[in-house]
Amino acid sequence: MEALVPADAPAYRGCAGQESFFAMVIPFAAPQDKPLRPGQRRFFMSHHRWRHTWELPSGNVETGESPVQAAQRELLEEMGARVDQLRPLGILFTRLRQAPGPGHLYWGTVIQWSDLPQGSEMDRVRAFSLDMLPALEQMAPVTRWVARWMACRLIATTHGELHHGCGIEGQGSFGGG
């Protein structure tokens, strides 16, 4: 079973100092001038070359590396992206084999792009919104869980802030294009 302790919850302070096995980032596109409905703010996922799944940038925290450093490294390796600032969303606890938790979940706004590194396990990057996600079976398990969590718990505003609440649930399936 997966669970997320949000960064604004009192329990987060007790979890934040735990050893982290992985870091994951939700890289958002810069806010646009026009108002957005909840679920329309764009974020990016990479397509894994061999697993054929869409994934949020994530990976193991290496020895001597902080979760923030791991998240920044994974953004570069899997997307060729840099964000303005990594903001904590919470600590993700999972029993999935690919991410044996706990892991730090961050978000940030992409400010710079470069090409994917040569030999990258990712073959392309694409923007999505919660209104237009790939089919669930086309997403990696941890990414699928985070997307479901986002759809239920997060409302993206035009100012780039994320507010906890269930304003998006009930908008239909996660299928579609």
Sine and cosine of phi, psi and omega as CSV:
sin_phi,cos_phi,sin_psi,cos_psi,sin_omega,cos_omega
0.00,0.00,0.65,-0.76,0.00,-1.00
-0.98,-0.19,0.50,-0.86,0.06,-1.00
-0.50,-0.87,0.46,-0.89,0.05,-1.00
-0.77,-0.63,0.78,-0.62,0.10,-0.99
-0.99,-0.11,0.95,-0.32,-0.05,-1.00
-0.88,0.47,0.51,-0.86,-0.04,-1.00
-0.89,0.46,-0.40,0.92,-0.01,-1.00
-1.00,-0.08,0.09,1.00,0.03,-1.00
-1.00,0.05,0.57,-0.82,0.03,-1.00
-0.83,0.56,-0.57,0.82,-0.03,-1.00
-0.93,0.37,-0.32,0.95,-0.03,-1.00
-0.86,0.50,-0.65,0.76,-0.04,-1.00
-0.85,0.52,-0.60,0.80,0.03,-1.00
-0.96,0.29,-0.46,0.89,-0.03,-1.00
-1.00,0.02,-0.47,0.88,-0.15,-0.99
-0.87,0.49,-0.48,0.88,-0.01,-1.00
-1.00,0.06,-0.07,1.00,0.00,-1.00
-0.92,0.38,0.42,-0.91,0.12,-0.99
-0.88,0.48,0.70,-0.72,-0.02,-1.00
-0.94,-0.34,0.73,-0.68,-0.01,-1.00
-1.00,-0.02,-0.45,0.89,0.00,-1.00
-0.52,-0.86,0.27,-0.96,0.08,-1.00
-0.74,-0.68,0.60,-0.80,0.00,-1.00
-0.70,-0.71,0.55,-0.84,-0.04,-1.00
-0.78,-0.62,0.64,-0.77,0.20,-0.98
-0.97,-0.24,0.98,-0.20,-0.02,-1.00
-1.00,0.05,0.90,-0.43,-0.03,-1.00
-1.00,-0.07,0.47,-0.88,0.16,-0.99
-0.97,0.26,0.41,-0.91,0.04,-1.00
-0.88,0.48,0.61,-0.79,0.03,-1.00
-0.86,0.51,0.54,-0.84,0.01,-1.00
-0.99,-0.15,0.18,-0.98,-0.02,-1.00
-0.94,0.34,-0.54,0.84,-0.05,-1.00
-0.99,0.15,0.54,-0.84,0.03,-1.00
-0.90,0.44,0.58,-0.81,0.01,-1.00
-0.91,-0.41,0.62,-0.79,0.17,-0.99
-0.97,0.26,0.44,-0.90,0.10,-0.99
-0.81,0.59,0.70,-0.71,0.00,-1.00
0.99,-0.10,-0.15,0.99,-0.03,-1.00
-1.00,-0.09,-0.27,0.96,-0.03,-1.00
-0.90,0.44,0.76,-0.64,-0.08,-1.00
-0.99,0.13,0.62,-0.79,0.13,-0.99
-0.68,-0.73,0.25,-0.97,-0.15,-0.99
-0.93,-0.37,0.58,-0.81,0.14,-0.99
-0.73,-0.68,0.44,-0.90,0.06,-1.00
-0.97,-0.25,0.49,-0.87,0.06,-1.00
-0.99,-0.16,0.84,-0.55,-0.02,-1.00
-0.97,0.23,0.80,-0.60,-0.11,-0.99
-0.87,0.50,-0.62,0.79,-0.10,-0.99
-0.97,-0.23,-0.54,0.84,0.01,-1.00
-0.99,0.11,-0.30,0.95,-0.02,-1.00
0.85,0.52,0.67,0.74,0.03,-1.00
-0.79,-0.61,0.47,-0.88,0.12,-0.99
-1.00,0.07,0.71,-0.71,-0.11,-0.99
-0.63,-0.78,0.55,-0.83,0.22,-0.98
-0.98,0.21,0.54,-0.84,0.01,-1.00
-0.88,0.48,0.80,-0.59,-0.03,-1.00
-0.34,-0.94,0.34,-0.94,0.05,-1.00
0.03,-1.00,0.09,-1.00,-0.03,-1.00
-0.93,0.38,0.56,-0.83,0.15,-0.99
-0.99,0.14,0.88,-0.48,-0.06,-1.00
-0.99,0.12,0.33,-0.94,0.01,-1.00
-0.82,0.58,0.76,-0.65,0.01,-1.00
0.99,0.16,0.07,1.00,-0.06,-1.00
-0.94,-0.35,0.62,-0.78,0.10,-0.99
-1.00,0.08,0.30,-0.95,0.08,-1.00
-0.85,0.53,-0.60,0.80,0.03,-1.00
-0.91,0.42,-0.69,0.72,0.03,-1.00
-0.89,0.45,-0.65,0.76,0.04,-1.00
-0.89,0.46,-0.68,0.73,0.00,-1.00
-0.89,0.45,-0.68,0.73,0.03,-1.00
-0.90,0.44,-0.67,0.74,0.03,-1.00
-0.89,0.46,-0.71,0.71,-0.01,-1.00
-0.90,0.44,-0.61,0.79,0.07,-1.00
-0.85,0.52,-0.71,0.71,0.02,-1.00
-0.93,0.38,-0.72,0.69,-0.06,-1.00
-0.92,0.38,-0.62,0.79,-0.14,-0.99
-0.98,-0.20,-0.18,0.98,-0.01,-1.00
-0.67,-0.74,-0.34,0.94,-0.14,-0.99
0.94,0.33,0.52,0.86,-0.11,-0.99
-0.89,-0.46,0.47,-0.88,0.18,-0.98
-0.82,-0.58,0.59,-0.81,0.03,-1.00
-0.93,-0.37,0.31,-0.95,-0.02,-1.00
-0.90,0.44,-0.70,0.72,-0.05,-1.00
-0.27,-0.96,0.65,-0.76,0.09,-1.00
-1.00,0.03,0.83,-0.56,0.01,-1.00
-0.93,-0.37,0.75,-0.66,-0.04,-1.00
-0.94,0.33,0.72,-0.70,0.14,-0.99
-0.99,-0.16,-0.53,0.85,0.00,-1.00
0.33,-0.94,-0.11,-0.99,0.07,-1.00
-0.95,-0.32,0.82,-0.57,-0.03,-1.00
-0.99,-0.16,0.83,-0.55,0.08,-1.00
-0.96,-0.27,0.82,-0.57,-0.05,-1.00
-0.61,-0.79,0.43,-0.90,0.10,-1.00
-0.94,-0.35,0.19,0.98,0.01,-1.00
-0.93,0.37,0.63,-0.77,-0.04,-1.00
-0.86,0.52,-0.60,0.80,-0.05,-1.00
-0.95,0.30,-0.35,0.94,-0.05,-1.00
-0.57,-0.82,0.99,0.11,-0.11,-0.99
-0.98,0.22,0.68,0.73,0.05,-1.00
0.13,0.99,0.20,-0.98,0.03,1.00
-0.98,0.20,0.37,-0.93,0.02,-1.00
-0.65,-0.76,0.47,-0.88,0.03,-1.00
-1.00,0.03,0.74,-0.67,0.05,-1.00
-0.94,-0.35,0.81,-0.59,-0.03,-1.00
-0.83,-0.55,0.21,-0.98,0.18,-0.98
-0.63,-0.78,0.39,-0.92,0.04,-1.00
-0.24,-0.97,0.20,-0.98,0.01,-1.00
-0.97,-0.22,0.79,-0.61,-0.03,-1.00
-0.92,0.38,0.78,-0.63,0.01,-1.00
-0.88,-0.48,-0.23,0.97,-0.04,-1.00
-0.46,-0.89,0.65,-0.76,0.04,-1.00
-0.86,-0.52,0.54,-0.84,0.21,-0.98
-0.66,-0.75,0.12,-0.99,0.01,-1.00
-0.92,0.40,0.43,-0.90,0.13,-0.99
-0.89,0.46,0.64,-0.77,0.02,-1.00
-0.86,0.50,0.54,-0.84,0.05,-1.00
-0.87,0.49,0.70,-0.71,-0.01,-1.00
0.99,0.16,0.17,0.99,-0.01,-1.00
-0.87,0.49,0.56,-0.83,0.08,-1.00
-0.96,0.27,-0.17,0.99,0.03,-1.00
-0.98,-0.18,0.58,-0.81,-0.01,-1.00
-0.93,-0.38,-0.22,0.98,0.06,-1.00
-0.25,-0.97,0.32,-0.95,0.03,-1.00
-0.82,-0.57,0.63,-0.78,-0.01,-1.00
-0.59,-0.80,0.52,-0.85,0.07,-1.00
-1.00,0.05,0.64,-0.77,0.07,-1.00
-0.73,-0.68,0.24,-0.97,0.21,-0.98
-0.75,-0.66,0.25,-0.97,0.03,-1.00
-0.90,0.44,-0.40,0.92,0.05,-1.00
-0.96,0.28,-0.38,0.93,-0.08,-1.00
-0.68,-0.74,0.98,0.22,0.03,-1.00
-0.98,-0.18,0.40,-0.92,0.15,-0.99
-0.92,0.40,0.26,-0.97,0.05,-1.00
-0.85,0.52,0.55,-0.84,-0.05,-1.00
-0.80,0.60,-0.64,0.76,-0.04,-1.00
-0.94,0.34,-0.18,0.98,0.05,-1.00
-1.00,-0.07,0.04,1.00,0.02,-1.00
-0.94,-0.35,0.55,-0.84,0.08,-1.00
-0.89,0.45,0.49,-0.87,-0.09,-1.00
-0.82,0.58,-0.71,0.71,-0.01,-1.00
-0.93,0.37,-0.66,0.75,0.04,-1.00
-0.88,0.48,-0.67,0.74,0.02,-1.00
-0.87,0.50,-0.70,0.72,0.00,-1.00
-0.90,0.44,-0.70,0.72,0.01,-1.00
-0.90,0.43,-0.63,0.77,0.03,-1.00
-0.89,0.46,-0.67,0.75,0.06,-1.00
-0.90,0.44,-0.66,0.75,0.02,-1.00
-0.89,0.46,-0.70,0.71,0.02,-1.00
-0.87,0.50,-0.69,0.72,-0.04,-1.00
-0.89,0.45,-0.54,0.84,-0.02,-1.00
-1.00,0.03,-0.57,0.82,-0.23,-0.97
-0.93,-0.36,-0.30,0.95,-0.13,-0.99
-0.90,-0.44,0.63,-0.77,0.13,-0.99
-0.85,-0.53,0.86,-0.50,0.01,-1.00
-1.00,0.02,0.75,-0.66,0.04,-1.00
-0.98,-0.21,0.22,-0.98,0.01,-1.00
-0.94,0.34,-0.22,0.98,0.01,-1.00
-1.00,-0.02,0.03,1.00,0.04,-1.00
0.99,0.10,0.13,0.99,0.01,-1.00
-1.00,-0.01,0.50,-0.87,0.07,-1.00
-0.92,-0.38,0.80,-0.60,-0.01,-1.00
-0.91,-0.41,0.69,-0.72,0.04,-1.00
-0.98,0.19,0.65,-0.76,-0.01,-1.00
0.28,-0.96,0.19,-0.98,-0.02,-1.00
-0.94,-0.34,0.74,0.67,-0.03,-1.00
-0.97,0.22,-0.13,0.99,-0.09,-1.00
-0.95,-0.32,-0.32,0.95,-0.12,-0.99
-0.89,0.46,0.43,-0.90,0.03,-1.00
1.00,0.07,0.21,0.98,-0.01,-1.00
-1.00,-0.04,0.22,0.97,0.06,-1.00
0.95,-0.32,-0.22,-0.97,-0.10,-1.00
-0.98,0.20,0.15,-0.99,0.05,-1.00
-1.00,-0.04,0.14,0.99,0.00,-1.00
-0.97,0.26,-0.08,-1.00,0.04,-1.00
0.98,-0.22,0.21,-0.98,-0.17,-0.99
-0.89,0.46,0.00,0.00,0.00,0.00
